[in-house]
């Protein structure tokens, strides 16, 4: 189930999806901001990359605390 408990496989899947989306958009916005010299885009891209890094830390914590995912 995608929306079950806090240590569920669904939460890990959502975090991996979030990391991919945040990382991709963040990298694109950061590169676009640097190339076009738009500071707002650069800041938004950097913030998205920080959120993606935080999501990675949360995912690692879930794996360490919960053990291997079932299945």
C-alpha positions in Angstrom: 0.0 0.0 0.0 1.4 3.4 -0.9 0.0 5.4 2.1 0.5 3.0 5.0 2.5 3.6 8.2 5.6 5.8 8.8 8.2 3.0 8.3 6.4 1.4 5.3 7.7 0.5 1.9 5.3 3.1 0.6 7.1 5.9 2.5 10.4 4.8 1.2 9.0 4.8 -2.4 7.6 8.3 -1.9 11.0 9.5 -0.6 12.8 8.0 -3.5 10.4 9.7 -5.9 10.7 13.0 -4.0 14.5 12.8 -4.1 14.4 12.3 -7.9 12.0 15.1 -8.5 13.7 17.6 -6.2 17.2 16.6 -7.4 16.3 16.9 -11.1 14.4 20.2 -10.8 17.0 21.6 -8.4 19.9 20.8 -10.7 18.0 22.2 -13.7 17.1 25.4 -11.8 20.6 25.8 -10.5 22.3 25.4 -13.9 19.7 27.6 -15.6 20.2 30.3 -12.9 23.9 30.3 -13.3 23.8 30.3 -17.1 21.3 33.1 -17.3 22.6 35.0 -14.2 19.2 34.9 -12.5 19.9 34.8 -8.8 16.3 33.8 -7.9 16.5 30.6 -10.0 19.9 29.8 -8.6 18.6 30.2 -5.0 15.5 28.0 -5.7 17.7 25.4 -7.3 20.0 25.3 -4.4 17.1 25.1 -1.9 15.6 22.1 -3.9 19.0 20.4 -3.7 19.2 20.9 0.0 15.7 19.4 0.4 16.7 16.5 -1.7 19.8 15.9 0.5 17.6 16.1 3.6 15.3 13.5 2.0 18.3 11.2 1.4 19.3 11.5 5.1 15.7 10.6 6.1 15.6 7.6 3.8 18.9 6.4 5.1 17.6 6.7 8.7 14.5 4.8 7.8 16.5 2.0 6.3 18.9 1.8 9.2 16.1 1.9 11.8 13.6 -0.4 10.0 16.0 -2.9 8.4 15.6 -4.3 4.9 12.2 -3.7 3.2 10.0 -6.7 3.0 9.6 -8.5 -0.2 
